[in-house]
Amino acid sequence: MISSISGTNILDWEITSINNLGIWILIENKEYFIPFADYQEFKNASLHQVLAVKFLPPSQLRWDEIDVDIELQALKQPEAFPLIYHP
């Protein structure tokens, strides 16, 4: 059996770090930060739930288990996408 060519990137994304401030995710050689202060849905999420992210090309992140969608543009330019929560 022959697998893919050596050195070929098979991942579209990778979570590179999680700390008390947020999540760092690498997508197509660019790293993005998802701050917990801005995305409260992650506050009570388990590690399993945070790691269960799907990258939907070309620009959407999706966490099915916690019902969160984030557009990459919102991470690139957060000032252009104010977060307003209405209970």
Jmol script that loads the backbone (N, CA, C; Angstrom):
load data "model"
ATOM      1  N   MET A   1       0.846  -1.182   0.000  1.00  0.00           N
ATOM      2  CA  MET A   1       0.000   0.000   0.000  1.00  0.00           C
ATOM      3  C   MET A   1       0.889   1.241   0.000  1.00  0.00           C
ATOM      4  N   ILE A   2       0.548   2.184  -0.832  1.00  0.00           N
ATOM      5  CA  ILE A   2       1.311   3.432  -0.930  1.00  0.00           C
ATOM      6  C   ILE A   2       0.430   4.557  -0.405  1.00  0.00           C
ATOM      7  N   SER A   3       0.945   5.303   0.564  1.00  0.00           N
ATOM      8  CA  SER A   3       0.202   6.441   1.092  1.00  0.00           C
ATOM      9  C   SER A   3       0.559   7.687   0.295  1.00  0.00           C
ATOM     10  N   SER A   4       0.082   8.829   0.773  1.00  0.00           N
ATOM     11  CA  SER A   4       0.318  10.078   0.054  1.00  0.00           C
ATOM     12  C   SER A   4       1.812  10.391  -0.034  1.00  0.00           C
ATOM     13  N   ILE A   5       2.154  11.307  -0.901  1.00  0.00           N
ATOM     14  CA  ILE A   5       3.537  11.714  -1.116  1.00  0.00           C
ATOM     15  C   ILE A   5       4.105  12.284   0.175  1.00  0.00           C
ATOM     16  N   SER A   6       5.321  11.904   0.497  1.00  0.00           N
ATOM     17  CA  SER A   6       5.981  12.386   1.701  1.00  0.00           C
ATOM     18  C   SER A   6       6.027  13.916   1.704  1.00  0.00           C
ATOM     19  N   GLY A   7       5.657  14.498   2.833  1.00  0.00           N
ATOM     20  CA  GLY A   7       5.690  15.945   2.967  1.00  0.00           C
ATOM     21  C   GLY A   7       4.413  16.635   2.544  1.00  0.00           C
ATOM     22  N   THR A   8       3.436  15.888   2.053  1.00  0.00           N
ATOM     23  CA  THR A   8       2.172  16.474   1.643  1.00  0.00           C
ATOM     24  C   THR A   8       1.333  16.787   2.870  1.00  0.00           C
ATOM     25  N   ASN A   9       0.815  18.004   2.950  1.00  0.00           N
ATOM     26  CA  ASN A   9      -0.037  18.400   4.063  1.00  0.00           C
ATOM     27  C   ASN A   9      -1.437  17.833   3.846  1.00  0.00           C
ATOM     28  N   ILE A  10      -1.895  16.990   4.793  1.00  0.00           N
ATOM     29  CA  ILE A  10      -3.222  16.415   4.657  1.00  0.00           C
ATOM     30  C   ILE A  10      -4.244  17.112   5.548  1.00  0.00           C
ATOM     31  N   LEU A  11      -3.791  18.061   6.361  1.00  0.00           N
ATOM     32  CA  LEU A  11      -4.691  18.796   7.244  1.00  0.00           C
ATOM     33  C   LEU A  11      -5.010  20.164   6.664  1.00  0.00           C
ATOM     34  N   ASP A  12      -6.268  20.549   6.724  1.00  0.00           N
ATOM     35  CA  ASP A  12      -6.655  21.905   6.347  1.00  0.00           C
ATOM     36  C   ASP A  12      -6.527  22.836   7.542  1.00  0.00           C
ATOM     37  N   TRP A  13      -6.556  22.274   8.748  1.00  0.00           N
ATOM     38  CA  TRP A  13      -6.532  23.069   9.969  1.00  0.00           C
ATOM     39  C   TRP A  13      -5.917  22.247  11.087  1.00  0.00           C
ATOM     40  N   GLU A  14      -5.507  22.960  12.146  1.00  0.00           N
ATOM     41  CA  GLU A  14      -4.967  22.300  13.332  1.00  0.00           C
ATOM     42  C   GLU A  14      -5.069  23.257  14.506  1.00  0.00           C
ATOM     43  N   ILE A  15      -5.603  22.801  15.620  1.00  0.00           N
ATOM     44  CA  ILE A  15      -5.578  23.601  16.839  1.00  0.00           C
ATOM     45  C   ILE A  15      -4.173  23.487  17.401  1.00  0.00           C
ATOM     46  N   THR A  16      -3.490  24.624  17.518  1.00  0.00           N
ATOM     47  CA  THR A  16      -2.094  24.614  17.943  1.00  0.00           C
ATOM     48  C   THR A  16      -1.918  24.883  19.432  1.00  0.00           C
ATOM     49  N   SER A  17      -2.907  25.551  20.048  1.00  0.00           N
ATOM     50  CA  SER A  17      -2.785  25.861  21.471  1.00  0.00           C
ATOM     51  C   SER A  17      -4.141  26.249  22.054  1.00  0.00           C
ATOM     52  N   ILE A  18      -4.323  25.888  23.314  1.00  0.00           N
ATOM     53  CA  ILE A  18      -5.477  26.343  24.092  1.00  0.00           C
ATOM     54  C   ILE A  18      -4.922  26.787  25.437  1.00  0.00           C
ATOM     55  N   ASN A  19      -5.257  28.010  25.840  1.00  0.00           N
ATOM     56  CA  ASN A  19      -4.839  28.470  27.161  1.00  0.00           C
ATOM     57  C   ASN A  19      -6.014  29.165  27.834  1.00  0.00           C
ATOM     58  N   ASN A  20      -5.765  29.833  28.937  1.00  0.00           N
ATOM     59  CA  ASN A  20      -6.860  30.467  29.677  1.00  0.00           C
ATOM     60  C   ASN A  20      -7.462  31.667  28.950  1.00  0.00           C
ATOM     61  N   LEU A  21      -6.832  32.139  27.886  1.00  0.00           N
ATOM     62  CA  LEU A  21      -7.341  33.288  27.138  1.00  0.00           C
ATOM     63  C   LEU A  21      -8.111  32.896  25.881  1.00  0.00           C
ATOM     64  N   GLY A  22      -7.798  31.729  25.316  1.00  0.00           N
ATOM     65  CA  GLY A  22      -8.497  31.338  24.104  1.00  0.00           C
ATOM     66  C   GLY A  22      -7.849  30.196  23.359  1.00  0.00           C
ATOM     67  N   ILE A  23      -8.188  30.111  22.085  1.00  0.00           N
ATOM     68  CA  ILE A  23      -7.776  29.015  21.222  1.00  0.00           C
ATOM     69  C   ILE A  23      -6.971  29.582  20.049  1.00  0.00           C
ATOM     70  N   TRP A  24      -5.860  28.935  19.737  1.00  0.00           N
ATOM     71  CA  TRP A  24      -5.082  29.265  18.550  1.00  0.00           C
ATOM     72  C   TRP A  24      -5.310  28.153  17.546  1.00  0.00           C
ATOM     73  N   ILE A  25      -5.683  28.520  16.315  1.00  0.00           N
ATOM     74  CA  ILE A  25      -5.939  27.531  15.281  1.00  0.00           C
ATOM     75  C   ILE A  25      -5.188  27.926  14.010  1.00  0.00           C
ATOM     76  N   LEU A  26      -4.508  26.952  13.416  1.00  0.00           N
ATOM     77  CA  LEU A  26      -3.740  27.155  12.192  1.00  0.00           C
ATOM     78  C   LEU A  26      -4.561  26.646  11.023  1.00  0.00           C
ATOM     79  N   ILE A  27      -4.813  27.534  10.066  1.00  0.00           N
ATOM     80  CA  ILE A  27      -5.591  27.185   8.874  1.00  0.00           C
ATOM     81  C   ILE A  27      -4.814  27.655   7.653  1.00  0.00           C
ATOM     82  N   GLU A  28      -4.462  26.694   6.804  1.00  0.00           N
ATOM     83  CA  GLU A  28      -3.744  26.999   5.570  1.00  0.00           C
ATOM     84  C   GLU A  28      -2.567  27.943   5.813  1.00  0.00           C
ATOM     85  N   ASN A  29      -1.721  27.573   6.775  1.00  0.00           N
ATOM     86  CA  ASN A  29      -0.491  28.296   7.107  1.00  0.00           C
ATOM     87  C   ASN A  29      -0.695  29.683   7.697  1.00  0.00           C
ATOM     88  N   LYS A  30      -1.880  29.973   8.201  1.00  0.00           N
ATOM     89  CA  LYS A  30      -2.141  31.236   8.892  1.00  0.00           C
ATOM     90  C   LYS A  30      -2.782  30.917  10.234  1.00  0.00           C
ATOM     91  N   GLU A  31      -2.272  31.546  11.297  1.00  0.00           N
ATOM     92  CA  GLU A  31      -2.775  31.262  12.630  1.00  0.00           C
ATOM     93  C   GLU A  31      -3.791  32.325  13.059  1.00  0.00           C
ATOM     94  N   TYR A  32      -4.869  31.864  13.675  1.00  0.00           N
ATOM     95  CA  TYR A  32      -5.950  32.733  14.151  1.00  0.00           C
ATOM     96  C   TYR A  32      -6.156  32.504  15.642  1.00  0.00           C
ATOM     97  N   PHE A  33      -6.570  33.570  16.333  1.00  0.00           N
ATOM     98  CA  PHE A  33      -6.855  33.489  17.767  1.00  0.00           C
ATOM     99  C   PHE A  33      -8.343  33.660  18.002  1.00  0.00           C
ATOM    100  N   ILE A  34      -8.922  32.774  18.795  1.00  0.00           N
ATOM    101  CA  ILE A  34     -10.337  32.844  19.173  1.00  0.00           C
ATOM    102  C   ILE A  34     -10.382  33.124  20.671  1.00  0.00           C
ATOM    103  N   PRO A  35     -10.599  34.382  21.057  1.00  0.00           N
ATOM    104  CA  PRO A  35     -10.571  34.734  22.481  1.00  0.00           C
ATOM    105  C   PRO A  35     -11.845  34.281  23.205  1.00  0.00           C
ATOM    106  N   PHE A  36     -11.663  33.654  24.362  1.00  0.00           N
ATOM    107  CA  PHE A  36     -12.809  33.235  25.163  1.00  0.00           C
ATOM    108  C   PHE A  36     -13.651  34.426  25.606  1.00  0.00           C
ATOM    109  N   ALA A  37     -13.019  35.585  25.786  1.00  0.00           N
ATOM    110  CA  ALA A  37     -13.757  36.782  26.206  1.00  0.00           C
ATOM    111  C   ALA A  37     -14.805  37.184  25.169  1.00  0.00           C
ATOM    112  N   ASP A  38     -14.522  36.933  23.901  1.00  0.00           N
ATOM    113  CA  ASP A  38     -15.456  37.288  22.835  1.00  0.00           C
ATOM    114  C   ASP A  38     -16.390  36.147  22.444  1.00  0.00           C
ATOM    115  N   TYR A  39     -15.980  34.929  22.708  1.00  0.00           N
ATOM    116  CA  TYR A  39     -16.767  33.755  22.329  1.00  0.00           C
ATOM    117  C   TYR A  39     -17.086  32.943  23.584  1.00  0.00           C
ATOM    118  N   GLN A  40     -18.092  33.412  24.312  1.00  0.00           N
ATOM    119  CA  GLN A  40     -18.472  32.834  25.599  1.00  0.00           C
ATOM    120  C   GLN A  40     -18.959  31.384  25.501  1.00  0.00           C
ATOM    121  N   GLU A  41     -19.362  30.955  24.309  1.00  0.00           N
ATOM    122  CA  GLU A  41     -19.857  29.598  24.127  1.00  0.00           C
ATOM    123  C   GLU A  41     -18.807  28.554  24.501  1.00  0.00           C
ATOM    124  N   PHE A  42     -17.542  28.925  24.422  1.00  0.00           N
ATOM    125  CA  PHE A  42     -16.465  27.999  24.745  1.00  0.00           C
ATOM    126  C   PHE A  42     -16.193  27.913  26.249  1.00  0.00           C
ATOM    127  N   LYS A  43     -16.763  28.806  27.014  1.00  0.00           N
ATOM    128  CA  LYS A  43     -16.465  28.893  28.449  1.00  0.00           C
ATOM    129  C   LYS A  43     -16.726  27.579  29.181  1.00  0.00           C
ATOM    130  N   ASN A  44     -17.832  26.928  28.886  1.00  0.00           N
ATOM    131  CA  ASN A  44     -18.174  25.675  29.565  1.00  0.00           C
ATOM    132  C   ASN A  44     -18.002  24.449  28.673  1.00  0.00           C
ATOM    133  N   ALA A  45     -17.374  24.625  27.536  1.00  0.00           N
ATOM    134  CA  ALA A  45     -17.166  23.509  26.618  1.00  0.00           C
ATOM    135  C   ALA A  45     -16.039  22.608  27.125  1.00  0.00           C
ATOM    136  N   SER A  46     -16.184  21.331  26.875  1.00  0.00           N
ATOM    137  CA  SER A  46     -15.128  20.382  27.240  1.00  0.00           C
ATOM    138  C   SER A  46     -14.006  20.446  26.198  1.00  0.00           C
ATOM    139  N   LEU A  47     -12.872  19.893  26.550  1.00  0.00           N
ATOM    140  CA  LEU A  47     -11.756  19.839  25.613  1.00  0.00           C
ATOM    141  C   LEU A  47     -12.176  19.063  24.362  1.00  0.00           C
ATOM    142  N   HIS A  48     -12.879  17.978  24.544  1.00  0.00           N
ATOM    143  CA  HIS A  48     -13.383  17.190  23.419  1.00  0.00           C
ATOM    144  C   HIS A  48     -14.241  18.046  22.483  1.00  0.00           C
ATOM    145  N   GLN A  49     -15.122  18.853  23.047  1.00  0.00           N
ATOM    146  CA  GLN A  49     -15.987  19.717  22.239  1.00  0.00           C
ATOM    147  C   GLN A  49     -15.193  20.785  21.488  1.00  0.00           C
ATOM    148  N   VAL A  50     -14.195  21.351  22.130  1.00  0.00           N
ATOM    149  CA  VAL A  50     -13.368  22.379  21.480  1.00  0.00           C
ATOM    150  C   VAL A  50     -12.563  21.771  20.335  1.00  0.00           C
ATOM    151  N   LEU A  51     -12.057  20.585  20.538  1.00  0.00           N
ATOM    152  CA  LEU A  51     -11.245  19.933  19.505  1.00  0.00           C
ATOM    153  C   LEU A  51     -12.075  19.393  18.346  1.00  0.00           C
ATOM    154  N   ALA A  52     -13.373  19.302  18.514  1.00  0.00           N
ATOM    155  CA  ALA A  52     -14.256  18.755  17.480  1.00  0.00           C
ATOM    156  C   ALA A  52     -14.668  19.823  16.469  1.00  0.00           C
ATOM    157  N   VAL A  53     -13.735  20.615  16.035  1.00  0.00           N
ATOM    158  CA  VAL A  53     -13.996  21.686  15.067  1.00  0.00           C
ATOM    159  C   VAL A  53     -13.916  21.126  13.654  1.00  0.00           C
ATOM    160  N   LYS A  54     -14.734  21.688  12.784  1.00  0.00           N
ATOM    161  CA  LYS A  54     -14.685  21.367  11.357  1.00  0.00           C
ATOM    162  C   LYS A  54     -14.342  22.653  10.619  1.00  0.00           C
ATOM    163  N   PHE A  55     -13.457  22.550   9.662  1.00  0.00           N
ATOM    164  CA  PHE A  55     -13.165  23.680   8.787  1.00  0.00           C
ATOM    165  C   PHE A  55     -13.936  23.455   7.498  1.00  0.00           C
ATOM    166  N   LEU A  56     -14.830  24.373   7.192  1.00  0.00           N
ATOM    167  CA  LEU A  56     -15.642  24.293   5.985  1.00  0.00           C
ATOM    168  C   LEU A  56     -15.112  25.332   5.002  1.00  0.00           C
ATOM    169  N   PRO A  57     -14.253  24.891   4.073  1.00  0.00           N
ATOM    170  CA  PRO A  57     -13.656  25.839   3.137  1.00  0.00           C
ATOM    171  C   PRO A  57     -14.720  26.589   2.358  1.00  0.00           C
ATOM    172  N   PRO A  58     -14.495  27.819   2.019  1.00  0.00           N
ATOM    173  CA  PRO A  58     -13.199  28.462   2.135  1.00  0.00           C
ATOM    174  C   PRO A  58     -12.990  29.232   3.429  1.00  0.00           C
ATOM    175  N   SER A  59     -14.047  29.432   4.267  1.00  0.00           N
ATOM    176  CA  SER A  59     -13.816  30.394   5.355  1.00  0.00           C
ATOM    177  C   SER A  59     -14.651  30.200   6.619  1.00  0.00           C
ATOM    178  N   GLN A  60     -15.131  29.019   6.892  1.00  0.00           N
ATOM    179  CA  GLN A  60     -15.985  28.855   8.069  1.00  0.00           C
ATOM    180  C   GLN A  60     -15.467  27.765   8.990  1.00  0.00           C
ATOM    181  N   LEU A  61     -15.495  28.067  10.298  1.00  0.00           N
ATOM    182  CA  LEU A  61     -15.217  27.080  11.334  1.00  0.00           C
ATOM    183  C   LEU A  61     -16.543  26.686  11.966  1.00  0.00           C
ATOM    184  N   ARG A  62     -16.708  25.396  12.256  1.00  0.00           N
ATOM    185  CA  ARG A  62     -17.976  24.908  12.804  1.00  0.00           C
ATOM    186  C   ARG A  62     -17.712  23.927  13.932  1.00  0.00           C
ATOM    187  N   TRP A  63     -18.371  24.190  15.089  1.00  0.00           N
ATOM    188  CA  TRP A  63     -18.372  23.280  16.227  1.00  0.00           C
ATOM    189  C   TRP A  63     -19.807  22.793  16.413  1.00  0.00           C
ATOM    190  N   ASP A  64     -20.124  21.611  15.912  1.00  0.00           N
ATOM    191  CA  ASP A  64     -21.487  21.081  15.984  1.00  0.00           C
ATOM    192  C   ASP A  64     -21.963  20.869  17.416  1.00  0.00           C
ATOM    193  N   GLU A  65     -21.099  20.323  18.261  1.00  0.00           N
ATOM    194  CA  GLU A  65     -21.506  19.952  19.615  1.00  0.00           C
ATOM    195  C   GLU A  65     -21.870  21.141  20.499  1.00  0.00           C
ATOM    196  N   ILE A  66     -21.313  22.305  20.210  1.00  0.00           N
ATOM    197  CA  ILE A  66     -21.655  23.489  21.010  1.00  0.00           C
ATOM    198  C   ILE A  66     -22.359  24.557  20.172  1.00  0.00           C
ATOM    199  N   ASP A  67     -22.718  24.199  18.950  1.00  0.00           N
ATOM    200  CA  ASP A  67     -23.496  25.056  18.051  1.00  0.00           C
ATOM    201  C   ASP A  67     -22.837  26.432  17.857  1.00  0.00           C
ATOM    202  N   VAL A  68     -21.585  26.403  17.390  1.00  0.00           N
ATOM    203  CA  VAL A  68     -20.831  27.630  17.147  1.00  0.00           C
ATOM    204  C   VAL A  68     -20.316  27.623  15.708  1.00  0.00           C
ATOM    205  N   ASP A  69     -20.499  28.750  15.037  1.00  0.00           N
ATOM    206  CA  ASP A  69     -19.947  28.995  13.701  1.00  0.00           C
ATOM    207  C   ASP A  69     -19.154  30.288  13.754  1.00  0.00           C
ATOM    208  N   ILE A  70     -17.958  30.278  13.192  1.00  0.00           N
ATOM    209  CA  ILE A  70     -17.146  31.495  13.126  1.00  0.00           C
ATOM    210  C   ILE A  70     -16.581  31.614  11.719  1.00  0.00           C
ATOM    211  N   GLU A  71     -16.782  32.770  11.117  1.00  0.00           N
ATOM    212  CA  GLU A  71     -16.187  33.074   9.822  1.00  0.00           C
ATOM    213  C   GLU A  71     -14.750  33.566  10.050  1.00  0.00           C
ATOM    214  N   LEU A  72     -13.838  33.133   9.224  1.00  0.00           N
ATOM    215  CA  LEU A  72     -12.447  33.565   9.371  1.00  0.00           C
ATOM    216  C   LEU A  72     -12.301  35.077   9.282  1.00  0.00           C
ATOM    217  N   GLN A  73     -13.118  35.711   8.479  1.00  0.00           N
ATOM    218  CA  GLN A  73     -13.060  37.171   8.356  1.00  0.00           C
ATOM    219  C   GLN A  73     -13.319  37.850   9.704  1.00  0.00           C
ATOM    220  N   ALA A  74     -14.172  37.255  10.525  1.00  0.00           N
ATOM    221  CA  ALA A  74     -14.453  37.810  11.854  1.00  0.00           C
ATOM    222  C   ALA A  74     -13.234  37.699  12.769  1.00  0.00           C
ATOM    223  N   LEU A  75     -12.373  36.717  12.528  1.00  0.00           N
ATOM    224  CA  LEU A  75     -11.142  36.593  13.305  1.00  0.00           C
ATOM    225  C   LEU A  75     -10.046  37.500  12.744  1.00  0.00           C
ATOM    226  N   LYS A  76     -10.069  37.725  11.422  1.00  0.00           N
ATOM    227  CA  LYS A  76      -9.084  38.616  10.798  1.00  0.00           C
ATOM    228  C   LYS A  76      -9.343  40.071  11.160  1.00  0.00           C
ATOM    229  N   GLN A  77     -10.617  40.465  11.145  1.00  0.00           N
ATOM    230  CA  GLN A  77     -11.002  41.855  11.411  1.00  0.00           C
ATOM    231  C   GLN A  77     -12.154  41.885  12.423  1.00  0.00           C
ATOM    232  N   PRO A  78     -11.885  41.599  13.693  1.00  0.00           N
ATOM    233  CA  PRO A  78     -12.966  41.545  14.680  1.00  0.00           C
ATOM    234  C   PRO A  78     -13.710  42.869  14.851  1.00  0.00           C
ATOM    235  N   GLU A  79     -13.037  43.997  14.596  1.00  0.00           N
ATOM    236  CA  GLU A  79     -13.691  45.292  14.738  1.00  0.00           C
ATOM    237  C   GLU A  79     -14.816  45.480  13.710  1.00  0.00           C
ATOM    238  N   ALA A  80     -14.766  44.758  12.612  1.00  0.00           N
ATOM    239  CA  ALA A  80     -15.794  44.857  11.569  1.00  0.00           C
ATOM    240  C   ALA A  80     -17.016  43.975  11.869  1.00  0.00           C
ATOM    241  N   PHE A  81     -16.888  43.117  12.895  1.00  0.00           N
ATOM    242  CA  PHE A  81     -17.960  42.180  13.243  1.00  0.00           C
ATOM    243  C   PHE A  81     -18.237  42.249  14.738  1.00  0.00           C
ATOM    244  N   PRO A  82     -18.878  43.310  15.202  1.00  0.00           N
ATOM    245  CA  PRO A  82     -19.148  43.405  16.650  1.00  0.00           C
ATOM    246  C   PRO A  82     -20.083  42.279  17.087  1.00  0.00           C
ATOM    247  N   LEU A  83     -19.736  41.695  18.227  1.00  0.00           N
ATOM    248  CA  LEU A  83     -20.555  40.615  18.776  1.00  0.00           C
ATOM    249  C   LEU A  83     -21.628  41.215  19.676  1.00  0.00           C
ATOM    250  N   ILE A  84     -22.884  40.992  19.326  1.00  0.00           N
ATOM    251  CA  ILE A  84     -23.994  41.511  20.115  1.00  0.00           C
ATOM    252  C   ILE A  84     -24.878  40.341  20.480  1.00  0.00           C
ATOM    253  N   TYR A  85     -25.033  40.123  21.763  1.00  0.00           N
ATOM    254  CA  TYR A  85     -25.838  38.998  22.242  1.00  0.00           C
ATOM    255  C   TYR A  85     -27.179  39.512  22.742  1.00  0.00           C
ATOM    256  N   HIS A  86     -28.244  38.916  22.252  1.00  0.00           N
ATOM    257  CA  HIS A  86     -29.601  39.247  22.700  1.00  0.00           C
ATOM    258  C   HIS A  86     -30.267  37.984  23.223  1.00  0.00           C
ATOM    259  N   PRO A  87     -30.420  37.856  24.550  1.00  0.00           N
ATOM    260  CA  PRO A  87     -31.024  36.634  25.101  1.00  0.00           C
ATOM    261  C   PRO A  87     -32.485  36.496  24.720  1.00  0.00           C
TER     262      PRO A  87
END
end "model"
wireframe off; spacefill off
backbone 0.3
color backbone group
